[in-house]
Amino acid sequence: MVKTRQPFSSIAVCENGGGERGCFPDFFYSSNKLTTLAMKQFLLSLCFFMGFLQLNAQDAALDNGFKRTTIEQLDLLINDYYVFPDMAKKTGDQLKKQLNAGDFDQYNDLNSFADALTTAVQAVNKDKHMRIRPVPPRQAPEQTTERLVEDKLAQLSWQRSSRAGFREVKRLDGNIGYLDIRGFAPPVVGAPAADQYMALLEGSDAVIIDLRKNGGGSPEMVRYLCSYFFDGKVHLNSLYWRQGDRTDEFWTLEKVNGNKMPDVPLFVLTSNYTFSGAEEFSYNMQTRQRATLVGETTGGGANPGDMFPINEKLAVFIPMGRAINPVTNTNWEGTGVEPEVKVQAGEALDKALELARPAAQAYREQIAQRAKGLLEELIDRLENFKPGQEAALMAHFEACRDAGLLNEMDINMLGYEYLNAFKKPQIAELIFHCNTQFYPGSANVYDSYAEALLHNGKTEAAVEYYRKAVKTAEANQSPNVDMFRENLKMAEQQAAKRP
């Protein structure tokens, strides 16, 4: 009796050596959570992928018995796991009908037989995720130290070449950031790469995300990257799973390991190659009106799942779930995501730049206007400060700091402007004191505050803060500790001369 088997748990089978759409979806657009076990399975998937690169397409001729047992097992798997049970039965029935009619007799090698099976199932269910692929050969036997080494080498090779799907980042003319992503790896490896690449986009006045060569990937990673472009929590997508009859919701994360860009003009490039998780990213941004999509209608694959072994030679990716967008209550399966600006994929970047330049200019002007308002209000609060307004002043300093207008050095420089240029030492003292509240681990802020106190005749308080500067500098092993000690010595000498 033929029995169904458990899934590979997202072991990948990629077309044409991994260069075609389908590699990242089969890797990651799956039902598995990124637990320790899932991470081990992910490492196996890397090795599976690397092994496929060495797959010999010329197999021994396949006999009819092999074809029959393959289709019987495939029928069982599809009926057990496919997200749409009614369609699963129709798909399996059609496979058996074609088998009995001799439609598969002409295919005598694994690749052509797998392609024929894929064509057959997709002709019924129209599901672009469901694909049958040859299982790559391995050199070392399972559960041996040799296999362990082989797997590790494959993992290292993949990590060096893929960079978790992040291909290129650069700054284009007009201060427009550009990011090319070829796949969404699980956050355990993808998030650190995303943080590094997104850091290089900071300060851009517009951003272009290029998904034209992106075959998809992890929904968790899609959420992570989306979170860079939203404030707070936003419901992006839901995935319904047949197994367990459950629905998982995907909301943006309140925090990422970098600075968010919730207001920057955003453009997403698409092509008919864009698929699966890359389509989800595009659809999330489109339905939340967060980005403008430029390019071609995408491939149309919205049903996530897992890779299952059919036998020792073939495996099948079976969609076990379906996406449900909270805005449209549907998804892009079979239709793709239609961009707002339709152009050929090869023309999409030029068109996006044409749109991004005026958007970036408007964004710059908006930032400048806001900065001007914040700084003018800060100066007004300083010039008209009265006792009891400390909290309000601190809050406005914080607003300027959070807007990227002032850092520790900027605040210190402002204090010296008031102390030396404007000859308003009381305001300078106020500014330096605020800086000590914002940066309590800096020796320099205590030293500057002490200087203003000394200038204003508050010698004892000045000595106290000069001592704090020295203590902090010593704790931090600051190269300027001798200078802080000299300043303390000078203040102590002045204090000793007082009657």
Protein Blocks (a to p, Z undefined) as FASTA:
>chain_A
ZZddddekhpacdeehhpaghilmmmmmccbdcdfklmmmmmmmmmmmmmmmmpcfbdcd
ddfklmmmmmmmmmmmmmmmomblmlmmmmmmmmmmmmmnopmmmpcbfklmmmmmmmmm
mmmnopakbccddddddfbdghifklmmmmmmmmmmmmmmnnnopabdcddehiiacddd
fbdcdfklmmmmmmmmmmmmgoiabdcddfklcgbdcfklmmmmmmmmcghjddfbdcdd
fehpaacdddddfbdcbdddfkbccdddddfkbghjlmmmmmmmmmnopacceddddehi
abdcddddfblmbccdddfbdcddfklopafehnapadfbdcdfklmmmmmmmmmmmmmm
mmmmmmmmmmmmmmmmmmmmmmmgcehilmmmmmmmmmmmmnopacfklmmmmmmmmmmm
nopaklmmmmmmmmmmmmmmbmklmmmmmmmmmmnopamlmmmmmmmmmmmmmmnopakl
mmmmmmmmmmmmmmmmpZZ
